[in-house]
Amino acid sequence: MIPSWWPGRIACMEISLATVIATGLTGRQARWVLGARFLPDAAHAWAEVPEGAVGRDIGDAVDRPWIPVLAVP
């Protein structure tokens, strides 16, 4: 839910970046990943921790996997 006072959007980029920052502040390690896939074309951002991906949509990733384009440690 977006607060009424927030002037911008809150989507996968903002949520995943906030997750990486919060994880870093707690002393854990995470990577911020921007990725894409084809058919239909789509872009997505998620966080990766040693246990796996956080916030990546895996329900339909079997036949249309997300391809990491940029990963920021």
C-alpha positions, 0 to 999 in steps of 0.5 A, spaced: 500 500 500 502 506 497 502 512 503 497 518 500 503 523 502 508 519 497 509 522 491 512 517 487 511 510 485 513 503 489 514 497 485 519 492 484 525 496 484 524 500 490 522 494 494 528 490 492 533 496 493 530 497 500 530 490 502 538 490 500 539 496 504 535 494 510 539 487 510 546 491 509 544 495 516 542 488 519 549 486 518 547 481 512 549 480 505 545 481 499 545 483 492 541 487 488 539 484 481 536 487 475 533 482 470 529 481 464 525 476 460 522 474 453 515 473 451 512 477 453 518 482 454 518 484 462 523 487 466 524 486 474 528 487 480 529 483 486 534 481 492 538 475 492 541 473 499 545 466 500 539 462 501 536 464 495 532 470 491 527 474 495 522 478 491 523 474 484 516 471 481 518 464 480 510 461 479 511 462 471 519 462 471 519 455 469 518 456 462 520 464 462 526 464 466 528 471 469 535 473 466 540 477 470 542 483 467 545 487 472 547 485 479 550 490 485 553 486 490 
